[in-house]
Amino acid sequence: MKKGKNSYDDISIPVYLFHQGTNFHAYELLGCHERSARRGRYEYVFRVWAPNADSAALVGDFCSWDKGIPMVRISQGIWECVFVSKSRLRGSFYKFRIERGGISHLKSDPYAFASQTLENTASIISSPLSLGHTDSEWMEHRRELFSDGEHYYPSPMNIYELHLGSWRTRDGASTSDGGHYLGYREIADMLAPYLRDMGYTHAELMPIAEHPFDGSWGYQICSYYAPTSRFGAPEDFAYFVDRLHEYGIGVILDWVPAHFPKDEHGLYEFDGGPLYEYQGEDRREHKGWGTRCFDVGRCEVQSFLISNALFWLREYHVDGLRIDAVASMLYLDYDRKPGEWIPNNYGGNENLEAIAFFRKLNSAVFAEFPDVLMIAEESTAFPGVTKPVSEGGLGFNFKWNMGFANDMFEYISMDPIYRQYHHSKLTFPMMYAYSENFILPVSHDEVVHGKRSLIGKMYGEYDEKFAMMRAFMTFLMTMPGKKLTFMGTEFAQFREWDYENELEWFMLSYPRHAEMQRYLRRLNHLYLNSPELWRIDDGWDGFSWLEADRARDNVVAYRRLDGRGGELIVVINFSPVDRPDYPIMPPRHGKYRILLDSDRYEFGGGEKINSDLIKTENAPSSSDIGRAGATDTRSVGEARNEKAPALLRLMLPAYSAQILKKTSNRARPHKSASKPESACGCGYNNRKDSTCTENLNV
């Protein structure tokens, strides 16, 4: 039995809000929804927004792909039909036939919860609104942790960015034929313990919403509400999230509100003309990517996108979103030549509609989920990206520091003989380090298209590359800002990332790669368990230079502080020359223990340091100190109470890093058991064993 009916009276308020751009549950209004069974029959209501259509029909394998079921226009551009079936339709395929001007277009449901993939494009009847999550302990912990308003700022954050289709594949085979993908559940069961063991706090997934083309890496999405069926059903993705939460790993999704592809079945000219995209040619096309730009000034598009962001947070319990290509939305002239764009009402190049959209998005998200992450990939110096909306900012809580990454990649690729002339690439990022809440990224964008992998960027011969990478990663992990590295970095994969092939895990059978993984595991866990490295990432109270101007030596030294008396000293030699008895002036006298030395044998180094415990000596004289280029960072009181400034003489092997901590003879106060520490520093007692092992069992 099939029928159509007008149910506008039942949904008048959601429809009104949808057209106002304030229905943030739009996926409960539009799409396909199963109603309660009546008298042994199942009732399904289908709705689609197509305001310019002359007619609309539902087609599918449960009715007819040719003729279909006519839909009724029930409001301003919303069409509806109700289908009654003797059997449940979950798993059935369907589309909408949209007709305009005598031309029919077969369209997938923009609000479908599941979809076919690759060359198959039908929507699938599914219901993730009733997913049975098992992560209540994690969610409660997340709410409690940020109930006092601290959020993630004074916490460690070490993000592992990955592409699900190429982290691992079935039997190590290529996915170029559209097969050999592992499932969400299989990946989760391997990934969760691996990330826990390696010392990561979050997994950031490159886009997993349904996309037809593997080569887009997921960034050209056709079905925004459907986790790709390459890896399984919606229930399987829910398991993936729960499994990572079980191991204390947060889940961040890459989210793409900037643009969408021109696939005929997708959002492209959905009702026969521009609908989700801008009407004007000056904004409609993203020529560099061959895609269409979302009209974020249109109310219905705002309801679609903001509802989608909240959908992943609500229904799948993800812990944050990384918003892709923010700069492409903020600027009217982004990737456009003069004459191809029109200034805003004030004569500028800022997209005022996009600015308003981001403020609206972040306000809506944090109003409902104050404990999640909203991260901007914004590649310019646009002001106030992480400033609260109430203070005139865009309202994100973190932003990728692309300037830091670009400067560092140029520096590490450079012949060391020239590094003295580019020493500012190491130090200049601190000039703006606190202008935003930054994440320091080594992302997928930096290991493709001939840019080389991270180990491939390192200047020098084989062993020098590994030593230099250990030094660089120490710099990355100890500078202010949260951390992100792309998969494969942890064992120094030489090959650039290839989305059709899994990581070269076999490289771990080679000593240098296994040693790199061992070093980064140790470095990650040191980071997690050292509040000095993350408690104050947003101000100078957590950082000070000891040596910022040793350009000829390619050496930097600095302090990290936690504001509670804890302090670490980091010294890095980026030159190919050993520097014995190198003078560094710590703030006070005492014995300093080397917590981590990148030149140890176990990490692939030469182990040129004989002792892990080094005692300060009196600095010879102020003139000698000046010639050494050291900076006295002591307070007036400290200077008055000491006979002479403290001096450490360190052995700095070529391309090496050391992290030191002053030893204390005082007994440590008993730590209260009311708020136990965890490997991630956030107080969450994970149920899984947090022992750091040295062997890879993945």
C-alpha positions as CSV (number, residue, x, y, z in Angstrom):
1,M,0.0,0.0,0.0
2,K,1.4,3.4,-1.0
3,K,0.0,6.8,-0.2
4,G,0.9,10.5,0.0
5,K,-0.5,12.8,2.6
6,N,0.0,16.3,3.8
7,S,1.5,16.4,7.3
8,Y,2.5,20.1,7.4
9,D,0.6,20.7,10.5
10,D,2.7,18.1,12.4
11,I,6.0,19.7,11.3
12,S,5.2,23.4,10.9
13,I,7.6,24.6,13.6
14,P,10.6,22.5,12.3
15,V,9.9,23.6,8.8
16,Y,9.8,27.2,9.9
17,L,13.1,26.9,11.7
18,F,14.6,25.1,8.7
19,H,13.8,28.1,6.5
20,Q,15.1,30.4,9.1
21,G,18.5,28.6,9.3
22,T,18.0,27.6,12.9
23,N,16.7,24.1,12.7
24,F,19.8,22.2,14.0
25,H,17.9,18.9,14.0
26,A,17.1,19.2,10.3
27,Y,18.0,15.5,9.7
28,E,15.0,14.6,11.9
29,L,12.7,16.6,9.5
30,L,14.1,15.7,6.1
31,G,15.3,12.4,4.7
32,C,13.8,9.0,5.4
33,H,12.3,8.0,8.8
34,E,10.6,4.9,10.0
35,R,7.5,5.5,12.1
36,S,6.0,3.1,14.6
37,A,4.7,-0.1,13.2
38,R,0.9,-0.3,13.1
39,R,-1.1,-3.5,12.7
40,G,1.9,-5.4,11.4
41,R,2.8,-2.7,8.9
42,Y,5.8,-0.4,8.8
43,E,5.4,3.2,7.8
44,Y,8.2,5.3,6.2
45,V,8.1,9.0,5.6
46,F,10.3,10.6,3.0
47,R,11.0,14.3,2.7
48,V,13.3,16.3,0.4
49,W,13.9,20.0,-0.1
50,A,13.7,21.0,-3.8
51,P,12.0,24.4,-4.0
52,N,12.5,24.9,-7.7
53,A,11.3,21.4,-8.8
54,D,8.1,21.1,-10.9
55,S,7.6,17.6,-9.4
56,A,9.3,15.0,-7.2
57,A,9.0,11.3,-6.8
58,L,10.4,8.5,-4.6
59,V,12.0,5.7,-6.5
60,G,13.7,2.6,-5.1
61,D,14.0,-1.2,-5.1
62,F,10.9,-1.5,-2.9
63,C,8.6,0.4,-5.2
64,S,9.7,1.3,-8.8
65,W,12.9,2.7,-10.2
66,D,11.0,3.9,-13.3
67,K,7.7,5.4,-12.3
68,G,8.2,5.8,-8.5
69,I,5.8,7.3,-6.0
70,P,4.7,10.9,-6.5
71,M,5.6,13.2,-3.7
72,V,3.4,16.1,-2.4
73,R,4.7,19.7,-1.9
74,I,3.8,20.4,1.8
75,S,5.5,23.7,2.3
76,Q,8.0,26.1,0.9
77,G,9.9,23.7,-1.3
78,I,9.6,20.6,0.9
79,W,8.2,17.5,-0.8
80,E,6.8,14.4,1.1
81,C,5.5,11.0,0.6
82,V,4.7,8.1,3.0
83,F,5.3,4.5,2.1
84,V,3.6,1.6,4.1
85,S,5.2,-1.8,3.8
86,K,4.4,-5.3,5.2
87,S,8.1,-5.8,5.9
88,R,10.9,-3.6,7.3
89,L,12.8,-1.7,4.6
90,R,16.1,-1.2,6.4
91,G,18.8,-1.8,3.9
92,S,16.7,-1.0,0.9
93,F,17.9,1.4,-1.8
94,Y,16.2,4.6,-2.9
95,K,16.6,8.0,-4.6
96,F,14.5,11.0,-5.5
97,R,13.5,11.8,-9.0
98,I,13.5,15.6,-9.3
99,E,11.9,17.1,-12.4
100,R,12.3,20.7,-13.6
101,G,11.6,22.1,-17.1
102,G,10.9,18.7,-18.4
103,I,14.3,17.3,-17.4
104,S,14.5,14.6,-14.7
105,H,17.4,14.2,-12.2
106,L,18.0,11.1,-10.1
107,K,19.3,12.4,-6.8
108,S,20.6,10.7,-3.6
109,D,19.0,11.8,-0.4
110,P,21.1,14.6,1.1
111,Y,20.0,13.5,4.6
112,A,20.4,9.8,4.1
113,F,22.0,8.0,7.0
114,A,23.7,5.4,4.8
115,S,24.7,5.2,1.1
116,Q,26.2,3.0,-1.5
117,T,29.7,3.8,-2.3
118,L,32.1,4.3,-5.3
119,E,30.2,3.7,-8.6
120,N,26.9,2.8,-6.8
121,T,25.1,5.9,-5.7
122,A,21.7,5.0,-4.1
123,S,20.8,6.0,-0.6
124,I,20.1,3.2,1.9
125,I,17.3,3.2,4.5
126,S,19.0,3.2,7.9
127,S,18.5,4.6,11.4
128,P,21.5,5.7,13.4
129,L,19.2,7.6,15.7
130,S,18.9,4.4,17.7
131,L,22.5,3.4,17.9
132,G,23.4,1.5,21.1
133,H,26.6,3.2,22.3
134,T,28.8,1.6,25.0
135,D,30.9,4.6,25.9
136,S,28.9,6.1,28.7
137,E,32.0,6.1,31.0
138,W,34.0,8.1,28.5
139,M,31.1,10.6,27.8
140,E,30.6,11.1,31.5
141,H,34.3,11.7,32.0
142,R,34.3,14.2,29.2
143,R,31.5,16.2,30.7
144,E,33.0,16.1,34.2
145,L,36.4,17.1,33.0
146,F,35.2,20.3,31.5
147,S,32.4,21.2,33.9
148,D,34.7,23.8,35.5
149,G,35.4,25.5,32.2
150,E,39.0,24.4,31.8
151,H,38.4,22.6,28.5
152,Y,41.3,21.2,26.6
153,Y,43.7,24.2,27.0
154,P,45.6,23.0,30.1
155,S,45.6,19.3,29.0
156,P,47.9,17.3,26.7
157,M,46.7,16.8,23.1
158,N,48.7,14.5,20.8
159,I,46.6,13.8,17.7
160,Y,47.3,10.9,15.2
161,E,45.8,11.9,11.8
162,L,44.9,8.9,9.6
163,H,43.2,7.8,6.5
164,L,41.1,4.7,7.2
165,G,41.5,3.3,3.8
166,S,45.3,3.2,3.8
167,W,46.3,2.8,7.4
168,R,46.0,-0.9,6.9
169,T,44.3,-2.9,4.1
170,R,43.2,-6.5,3.9
171,D,46.3,-8.7,3.3
172,G,48.2,-5.5,2.6
173,A,46.7,-5.4,-0.9
174,S,46.0,-2.2,-2.9
175,T,42.5,-0.7,-2.8
176,S,42.8,0.6,-6.4
177,D,40.2,-1.9,-7.5
178,G,37.6,-0.7,-5.0
179,G,38.2,-3.6,-2.6
180,H,40.5,-4.9,0.1
181,Y,39.3,-2.4,2.7
182,L,39.3,-3.4,6.3
183,G,36.1,-2.8,8.2
184,Y,35.4,-0.2,10.9
185,R,35.5,-2.9,13.5
186,E,38.7,-4.5,12.4
187,I,40.5,-1.2,12.2
188,A,39.2,-0.2,15.6
189,D,40.4,-3.4,17.3
190,M,43.9,-2.8,15.9
191,L,44.0,1.0,16.1
192,A,42.8,1.6,19.6
193,P,45.5,-0.4,21.4
194,Y,48.2,0.9,19.0
195,L,47.4,4.5,19.7
196,R,47.2,3.9,23.4
197,D,50.6,2.2,23.4
198,M,52.2,4.9,21.2
199,G,51.0,7.7,23.5
200,Y,48.4,9.5,21.4
201,T,45.3,11.1,22.9
202,H,43.1,11.5,19.8
203,A,42.6,10.0,16.4
204,E,41.7,12.5,13.6
205,L,40.0,10.8,10.7
206,M,40.2,12.2,7.2
207,P,36.6,12.5,6.0
208,I,34.5,9.4,6.4
209,A,31.2,10.8,5.1
210,E,30.3,9.0,1.9
211,H,32.3,10.1,-1.2
212,P,32.3,8.4,-4.6
213,F,36.0,9.1,-5.5
214,D,38.8,7.6,-3.5
215,G,41.2,10.1,-5.1
216,S,39.5,12.9,-3.3
217,W,40.7,11.4,0.0
218,G,37.2,12.0,1.3
219,Y,37.1,15.7,0.8
220,Q,34.5,15.6,-2.0
221,I,31.4,14.4,-0.2
222,C,28.0,13.5,-1.7
223,S,26.2,12.2,1.4
224,Y,27.1,14.2,4.5
225,Y,25.1,12.2,7.0
226,A,26.3,8.7,5.9
227,P,29.6,7.2,7.1
228,T,31.1,5.6,4.1
229,S,30.0,2.0,3.5
230,R,33.5,1.1,2.2
231,F,34.2,0.1,5.8
232,G,30.8,-1.1,7.0
233,A,27.4,0.0,8.2
234,P,26.6,3.0,10.5
235,E,26.5,0.6,13.5
236,D,30.1,-0.5,12.7
237,F,31.3,3.1,12.7
238,A,29.5,3.6,16.1
239,Y,31.5,0.6,17.3
240,F,34.7,2.2,16.0
241,V,34.1,5.3,18.1
242,D,33.1,3.3,21.2
243,R,36.2,1.1,20.9
244,L,38.6,4.1,20.7
245,H,36.8,5.7,23.7
246,E,37.2,2.4,25.6
247,Y,41.0,2.8,25.2
248,G,40.9,6.5,26.2
249,I,41.3,7.8,22.7
250,G,39.2,10.8,21.5
251,V,37.8,10.8,17.9
252,I,38.0,13.9,15.7
253,L,36.5,14.0,12.2
254,D,37.5,16.1,9.3
255,W,34.4,18.0,8.2
256,V,34.0,19.8,4.9
257,P,31.5,22.7,4.8
258,A,33.4,24.6,2.1
259,H,32.6,22.7,-1.1
260,F,31.1,19.6,-2.7
261,P,31.7,17.8,-6.0
262,K,29.7,17.9,-9.3
263,D,28.6,14.3,-9.3
264,E,25.1,14.2,-10.9
265,H,23.6,12.2,-8.0
266,G,24.8,14.5,-5.3
267,L,24.1,18.1,-4.1
268,Y,25.2,19.6,-7.5
269,E,22.3,21.6,-8.9
270,F,20.0,19.5,-6.8
271,D,16.6,20.7,-8.1
272,G,17.8,21.5,-11.7
273,G,19.8,24.6,-10.8
274,P,22.0,26.0,-8.1
275,L,20.5,25.2,-4.7
276,Y,23.1,24.3,-2.1
277,E,25.7,26.3,-4.1
278,Y,25.9,30.0,-4.7
279,Q,23.8,31.4,-7.4
280,G,26.3,33.9,-8.7
281,E,29.2,32.8,-10.9
282,D,31.6,34.9,-8.9
283,R,31.2,32.6,-5.9
284,R,29.7,29.4,-7.2
285,E,32.7,27.6,-8.6
286,H,35.9,26.5,-6.8
287,K,38.0,26.4,-10.0
288,G,41.1,25.0,-8.4
289,W,39.3,22.0,-7.1
290,G,36.6,21.7,-9.7
291,T,33.8,21.7,-7.1
292,R,30.9,23.9,-6.0
293,C,31.0,26.2,-3.0
294,F,28.3,26.0,-0.4
295,D,26.0,29.1,-0.2
296,V,26.5,29.5,3.5
297,G,24.5,32.7,3.4
298,R,21.3,30.7,2.6
299,C,19.3,29.8,5.6
300,E,18.4,26.3,4.5
301,V,22.0,25.5,3.8
302,Q,22.9,26.7,7.2
303,S,20.4,24.3,8.7
304,F,21.8,21.5,6.6
305,L,25.4,22.1,7.6
306,I,25.1,23.0,11.2
307,S,22.7,20.1,11.8
308,N,25.3,17.9,10.1
309,A,28.1,19.0,12.4
310,L,25.8,18.4,15.4
311,F,24.7,15.0,14.0
312,W,28.2,13.5,14.3
313,L,28.6,14.9,17.8
314,R,25.1,13.8,19.0
315,E,24.6,10.5,17.2
316,Y,28.1,9.1,17.0
317,H,29.6,10.7,20.1
318,V,32.7,12.1,18.2
319,D,34.8,14.4,20.3
320,G,35.5,17.2,17.8
321,L,35.5,18.4,14.2
322,R,38.5,19.7,12.2
323,I,36.9,22.1,9.7
324,D,38.7,21.8,6.3
325,A,39.7,24.7,4.0
326,V,38.4,27.5,6.3
327,A,40.5,30.1,4.4
328,S,38.8,29.2,1.1
329,M,35.5,30.3,2.7
330,L,36.7,33.4,4.5
331,Y,38.0,35.2,1.4
332,L,36.0,36.2,-1.7
333,D,39.2,36.3,-3.8
334,Y,40.5,32.9,-2.6
335,D,42.1,31.2,-5.7
336,R,40.5,33.8,-8.0
337,K,42.1,36.3,-10.3
338,P,41.3,40.0,-10.4
339,G,38.0,40.5,-12.1
340,E,36.7,37.1,-11.0
341,W,35.3,38.2,-7.7
342,I,33.2,41.0,-6.3
343,P,34.1,42.9,-3.1
344,N,31.8,42.8,-0.1
345,N,29.6,45.8,0.8
346,Y,32.5,47.5,2.5
347,G,34.9,47.0,-0.4
348,G,36.9,44.3,1.2
349,N,37.7,40.7,0.2
350,E,36.2,39.1,3.3
351,N,33.3,36.8,2.9
352,L,30.9,38.3,5.5
353,E,28.5,35.4,5.1
354,A,31.1,32.8,5.9
355,I,32.3,34.8,8.9
356,A,28.7,34.9,10.2
357,F,28.3,31.2,9.4
358,F,31.3,30.1,11.4
359,R,30.2,32.2,14.4
360,K,26.7,30.7,14.1
361,L,28.2,27.2,13.8
362,N,30.5,27.4,16.8
363,S,27.8,29.1,18.9
364,A,25.4,26.3,18.2
365,V,28.0,23.5,18.8
366,F,29.3,24.9,22.1
367,A,25.8,25.7,23.4
368,E,25.0,22.0,23.2
369,F,28.5,20.5,23.6
370,P,30.9,22.8,25.5
371,D,33.3,19.8,25.9
372,V,34.1,19.2,22.3
373,L,36.8,20.4,19.9
374,M,36.2,22.7,17.0
375,I,39.5,23.0,15.0
376,A,40.1,25.3,12.1
377,E,42.4,24.5,9.2
378,E,43.0,28.2,8.4
379,S,46.2,29.0,6.5
380,T,46.2,32.8,6.7
381,A,46.6,35.4,9.5
382,F,42.9,36.0,9.7
383,P,42.4,37.6,13.1
384,G,40.5,36.0,16.0
385,V,39.9,32.5,14.6
386,T,40.1,31.1,18.1
387,K,38.7,34.1,19.9
388,P,35.2,33.6,21.4
389,V,32.2,34.8,19.4
390,S,31.3,37.0,22.3
391,E,34.5,38.9,21.8
392,G,34.2,39.2,18.0
393,G,36.1,36.1,17.0
394,L,35.1,33.1,14.9
395,G,34.7,31.0,18.0
396,F,36.9,27.9,17.2
397,N,38.9,26.6,20.1
398,F,42.0,25.6,18.1
399,K,43.7,26.4,14.8
400,W,46.4,24.7,12.9
401,N,49.7,26.6,12.9
402,M,50.5,26.4,9.2
403,G,53.2,29.1,9.6
404,F,55.2,27.0,12.1
405,A,54.9,24.0,9.8
406,N,56.1,25.8,6.7
407,D,59.0,27.4,8.5
408,M,60.2,24.2,10.0
409,F,59.9,22.1,6.8
410,E,62.0,24.7,5.0
411,Y,64.6,24.6,7.9
412,I,65.0,20.9,8.1
413,S,65.4,20.5,4.4
414,M,68.2,23.1,4.3
415,D,71.9,22.4,4.1
416,P,73.1,23.1,7.7
417,I,75.8,25.4,6.4
418,Y,73.0,27.9,5.5
419,R,70.9,27.4,8.7
420,Q,72.7,30.1,10.6
421,Y,71.2,32.6,8.2
422,H,67.7,31.2,8.7
423,H,67.8,30.7,12.5
424,S,64.7,32.9,12.8
425,K,62.6,30.0,11.4
426,L,63.2,28.3,14.7
427,T,62.5,31.3,16.9
428,F,60.1,33.6,15.0
429,P,57.0,31.3,15.6
430,M,57.2,32.3,19.2
431,M,56.5,35.9,18.2
432,Y,52.9,34.9,17.4
433,A,52.6,31.6,19.4
434,Y,50.0,33.0,21.7
435,S,47.9,35.0,19.2
436,E,45.7,31.9,18.7
437,N,45.2,28.6,20.4
438,F,47.5,26.6,18.1
439,I,48.0,23.0,17.1
440,L,51.4,22.3,15.5
441,P,50.7,20.0,12.5
442,V,52.6,17.6,10.4
443,S,49.6,16.7,8.3
444,H,48.7,14.6,5.3
445,D,49.0,17.7,3.1
446,E,52.8,17.8,3.8
447,V,53.6,14.3,2.7
448,V,52.1,14.2,-0.8
449,H,52.5,15.7,-4.3
450,G,56.3,15.6,-4.3
451,K,56.7,17.3,-0.9
452,R,58.3,14.1,0.4
453,S,57.6,12.3,3.7
454,L,58.8,13.9,6.9
455,I,61.9,11.7,7.0
456,G,62.4,12.4,3.3
457,K,62.5,16.1,4.0
458,M,65.5,15.8,6.3
459,Y,68.8,17.0,4.9
460,G,71.7,14.6,5.0
461,E,72.7,11.0,4.5
462,Y,70.7,8.0,5.7
463,D,71.7,8.0,9.4
464,E,71.8,11.8,9.5
465,K,68.1,12.0,8.4
466,F,67.0,9.8,11.3
467,A,69.1,11.8,13.8
468,M,67.7,15.1,12.4
469,M,64.1,13.8,12.6
470,R,64.5,12.8,16.2
471,A,65.7,16.3,17.0
472,F,62.9,17.9,15.0
473,M,60.2,15.8,16.6
474,T,61.6,16.7,20.0
475,F,61.3,20.4,19.1
476,L,57.7,19.8,17.9
477,M,56.7,18.0,21.0
478,T,58.2,20.5,23.4
479,M,57.2,23.8,21.9
480,P,54.0,25.5,23.0
481,G,50.9,24.2,21.2
482,K,49.0,21.0,20.9
483,K,50.4,18.3,18.5
484,L,49.3,16.5,15.3
485,T,51.3,14.1,13.2
486,F,50.1,12.0,10.2
487,M,50.2,8.2,10.2
488,G,53.5,6.7,9.2
489,T,55.5,9.5,10.7
490,E,55.9,7.5,13.9
491,F,58.2,5.0,12.1
492,A,59.7,7.3,9.5
493,Q,58.1,6.0,6.3
494,F,60.2,7.2,3.4
495,R,57.5,6.8,0.7
496,E,55.0,9.6,0.3
497,W,51.5,8.8,1.5
498,D,49.6,6.8,-1.1
499,Y,45.8,6.6,-0.5
500,E,45.5,3.3,-2.4
501,N,48.2,1.4,-0.5
502,E,48.6,0.8,3.2
503,L,51.5,2.2,5.2
504,E,54.8,0.4,4.8
505,W,54.7,-1.5,8.1
506,F,57.4,-3.8,6.8
507,M,59.8,-1.0,7.3
508,L,59.7,-1.8,11.1
509,S,61.9,-4.8,10.3
510,Y,64.7,-2.3,9.6
511,P,66.6,-1.1,12.7
512,R,66.4,2.6,12.1
513,H,62.6,2.6,11.6
514,A,62.0,0.5,14.6
515,E,64.3,2.8,16.6
516,M,62.4,5.8,15.4
517,Q,59.1,4.3,16.5
518,R,60.6,3.5,19.9
519,Y,61.9,7.0,20.3
520,L,58.6,8.6,19.4
521,R,56.7,6.3,21.7
522,R,59.1,7.3,24.5
523,L,58.8,11.0,23.6
524,N,55.0,10.9,23.4
525,H,54.7,9.3,26.8
526,L,57.1,11.8,28.3
527,Y,54.9,14.6,26.8
528,L,51.8,13.1,28.3
529,N,53.3,12.7,31.7
530,S,55.0,16.1,31.8
531,P,52.6,19.0,32.7
532,E,55.4,21.4,31.9
533,L,54.9,20.6,28.2
534,W,51.1,21.3,28.0
535,R,49.6,23.0,31.1
536,I,50.5,26.5,29.9
537,D,50.4,26.5,26.1
538,D,48.8,29.9,25.9
539,G,51.1,32.3,27.5
540,W,54.7,33.2,28.4
541,D,54.3,31.9,31.9
542,G,54.9,28.5,30.4
543,F,57.9,29.2,28.2
544,S,61.1,31.2,28.2
545,W,64.2,31.1,26.0
546,L,67.6,30.1,27.5
547,E,69.3,30.3,24.1
548,A,67.5,31.9,21.2
549,D,70.4,33.6,19.4
550,R,73.0,30.9,18.8
551,A,72.5,31.1,15.1
552,R,76.0,30.1,14.1
553,D,75.8,27.0,16.3
554,N,72.3,26.0,15.1
555,V,71.4,25.5,18.8
556,V,68.3,26.5,20.8
557,A,67.5,26.0,24.4
558,Y,64.4,26.9,26.4
559,R,62.4,26.2,29.5
560,R,58.9,24.8,29.8
561,L,57.0,25.5,33.0
562,D,53.7,24.3,34.4
563,G,53.0,27.2,36.7
564,R,53.2,25.0,39.8
565,G,56.9,24.7,40.2
566,G,57.6,22.1,37.5
567,E,60.2,22.9,34.9
568,L,61.9,21.2,32.0
569,I,64.9,22.4,30.0
570,V,65.1,21.4,26.3
571,V,68.4,21.8,24.3
572,I,68.5,20.9,20.6
573,N,71.5,20.9,18.3
574,F,70.4,21.2,14.7
575,S,73.9,21.2,13.3
576,P,76.0,18.2,12.0
577,V,78.8,19.0,14.5
578,D,79.3,17.6,18.0
579,R,79.4,20.4,20.6
580,P,81.1,19.2,23.8
581,D,81.0,21.2,27.0
582,Y,78.4,23.5,25.5
583,P,77.4,26.2,28.0
584,I,73.7,26.6,29.0
585,M,72.6,28.8,31.9
586,P,69.7,27.3,33.8
587,P,67.9,29.6,36.3
588,R,69.3,27.9,39.4
589,H,72.1,25.7,40.7
590,G,71.7,22.0,41.2
591,K,71.8,18.6,39.6
592,Y,69.9,18.1,36.3
593,R,68.9,14.7,35.1
594,I,68.5,14.0,31.3
595,L,65.0,12.6,31.0
596,L,65.4,11.9,27.2
597,D,68.4,11.9,25.0
598,S,67.8,11.4,21.3
599,D,71.4,10.1,20.8
600,R,70.9,6.9,22.8
601,Y,71.8,3.6,21.2
602,E,68.3,2.3,21.7
603,F,67.0,5.1,19.4
604,G,69.7,4.8,16.7
605,G,72.2,7.3,18.1
606,G,75.9,7.1,19.1
607,E,75.4,7.5,22.8
608,K,78.1,10.1,23.3
609,I,76.8,11.2,26.7
610,N,78.4,9.4,29.6
611,S,76.1,10.4,32.4
612,D,72.4,11.3,32.7
613,L,73.1,13.4,35.8
614,I,74.9,16.7,35.3
615,K,75.8,19.2,38.1
616,T,75.9,22.9,37.5
617,E,79.1,24.9,38.1
618,N,79.6,28.6,38.8
619,A,79.7,30.7,35.6
620,P,83.3,32.1,35.3
621,S,82.3,35.8,35.0
622,S,79.7,38.0,33.4
623,S,82.0,38.8,30.5
624,D,82.5,35.1,29.8
625,I,78.7,34.6,30.0
626,G,78.2,37.3,27.5
627,R,80.6,35.8,25.1
628,A,78.8,32.5,25.5
629,G,75.6,34.2,24.4
630,A,73.6,32.9,27.4
631,T,70.7,34.7,28.9
632,D,70.2,35.1,32.7
633,T,66.6,34.2,33.3
634,R,66.8,34.2,37.1
635,S,64.6,36.3,39.3
636,V,66.3,39.1,41.4
637,G,65.8,37.0,44.5
638,E,67.4,34.0,42.9
639,A,70.4,36.0,41.8
640,R,70.8,37.5,45.3
641,N,70.9,34.2,47.0
642,E,73.4,32.6,44.7
643,K,77.2,33.3,44.7
644,A,77.4,33.1,40.9
645,P,75.1,32.3,38.0
646,A,74.6,28.6,37.3
647,L,76.2,27.0,34.3
648,L,75.6,23.6,32.7
649,R,78.1,22.2,30.4
650,L,76.5,19.7,28.1
651,M,77.7,17.3,25.4
652,L,75.5,18.1,22.4
653,P,76.0,15.4,19.7
654,A,75.3,16.4,16.1
655,Y,71.5,16.5,15.3
656,S,70.5,15.7,18.8
657,A,68.0,16.8,21.5
658,Q,68.0,16.5,25.3
659,I,65.2,17.1,27.8
660,L,66.4,17.8,31.4
661,K,64.8,18.2,34.7
662,K,66.3,19.5,38.0
663,T,66.5,16.9,40.6
664,S,65.0,17.6,44.1
665,N,66.2,16.4,47.5
666,R,62.9,17.2,49.1
667,A,60.3,14.5,49.7
668,R,57.4,14.8,47.3
669,P,54.0,15.5,48.9
670,H,51.5,12.7,48.9
671,K,49.3,13.0,45.9
672,S,45.6,12.8,46.6
673,A,43.9,9.7,45.2
674,S,40.7,11.6,44.5
675,K,41.8,12.7,41.0
676,P,44.1,10.0,39.6
677,E,46.4,10.8,36.8
678,S,46.2,8.9,33.5
679,A,48.6,8.5,30.6
680,C,46.8,11.4,28.8
681,G,47.1,13.7,31.8
682,C,43.3,14.3,32.0
683,G,42.4,12.1,35.0
684,Y,40.6,9.5,33.1
685,N,41.1,5.9,34.4
686,N,41.0,3.9,31.2
687,R,40.0,0.3,31.7
688,K,42.7,-1.0,29.4
689,D,46.3,-1.6,30.4
690,S,48.4,1.5,29.8
691,T,51.7,-0.2,30.0
692,C,54.1,1.2,27.4
693,T,55.5,-1.8,25.5
694,E,58.4,-1.7,23.0
695,N,57.0,-4.2,20.5
696,L,54.5,-3.5,17.8
697,N,51.6,-6.0,18.0
698,V,49.5,-4.6,15.2
